[in-house]
Amino acid sequence: MMIGDSKKKAAEAAIAEVTDDMLVGLGTGSTAAFAIAGLGRRIREEGLRITAAGTSLATEAAARAAGIPVLAFDDLAAVDLCIDGADEIDPAFRAIKGGGGAMLREKIVASAARRMICIVDASKQVPQLIRPLPIEVLPFAHAFVAREIRALGGEPVARPTLSDQHNLLIDCDFGPIGDPQALARILDMIPGLLGHGLFLSEIDTIYVGDEAGVERHER
Ligand SMILES: O=C[C@H](O)[C@H](O)[C@H](O)COP(=O)(O)O
């Protein structure tokens, strides 16, 4: 079975929680794309009435193309439900996001959400967060932030692409992250480091898809 099928199963199960009149925060990435397509189908086939806000320019475009009414998040203080993917997630509902570079907007929308559902295929479940952590950095601060990351024991590697906000995206390899809370607290204090992919408290519900089906876990 292809990983895409597992992602689709998780996404389809999650969108069953979307009901009329909800304002839905739409995540970014290949798993979120299945949720967007599924919501578009529910609008067409069932007459589901929702509005949505995107966590990236690509997601906004995909949602519009799917027939979902999209509002600019700038004017919104809260959303009802956020549905988004992740790159890794541990048993304590702590995740690394940002493989697609959208983690800054994703964290804002997730924080504005009354509930956040994370949709993943089973390969994303890990006992401990370990993959390189994406950060978004103001170009003016890139050498300083890289020095701070190295001082924390991380190895920063810049991506060739910029974020939707035209900032730098840098993957920081810290090896296994023993204390994600402590790392997030320090990263949050570095001037010029605008966002990072550690999502430690935002996720309420996880849908995990695999060959056998879908599992739902509640925090
Ligand atoms: O910036 C991208 C997001 O955080 C994605 O949700 C994450 O990278 C997972 O992507 P995918 O669903 O494509 O595996």
The ligand as an SDF file (V2000), in Angstrom:
LIG
                    3D

 14 13  0  0  0  0  0  0  0  0999 V2000
    5.2060   23.0560    6.0770 O   0  0  0  0  0  0  0  0  0  0  0  0
    4.5730   22.0200    5.8910 C   0  0  0  0  0  0  0  0  0  0  0  0
    3.7290   21.3740    6.8920 C   0  0  0  0  0  0  0  0  0  0  0  0
    4.1540   21.5050    8.2130 O   0  0  0  0  0  0  0  0  0  0  0  0
    3.2560   19.9560    6.5650 C   0  0  0  0  0  0  0  0  0  0  0  0
    2.0900   19.7730    7.3210 O   0  0  0  0  0  0  0  0  0  0  0  0
    4.2460   18.8680    6.9080 C   0  0  0  0  0  0  0  0  0  0  0  0
    5.4870   19.1270    6.2850 O   0  0  0  0  0  0  0  0  0  0  0  0
    3.7190   17.4850    6.4770 C   0  0  0  0  0  0  0  0  0  0  0  0
    3.6690   17.4270    5.0990 O   0  0  0  0  0  0  0  0  0  0  0  0
    3.0770   16.1720    4.3080 P   0  0  0  0  0  0  0  0  0  0  0  0
    1.6560   16.0510    4.6900 O   0  0  0  0  0  0  0  0  0  0  0  0
    3.2880   16.5170    2.8690 O   0  0  0  0  0  0  0  0  0  0  0  0
    3.8820   14.9750    4.7130 O   0  0  0  0  0  0  0  0  0  0  0  0
  1  2  2  0
  2  3  1  0
  3  4  1  0
  3  5  1  0
  5  6  1  0
  5  7  1  0
  7  8  1  0
  7  9  1  0
  9 10  1  0
 10 11  1  0
 11 12  2  0
 11 13  1  0
 11 14  1  0
M  END
$$$$
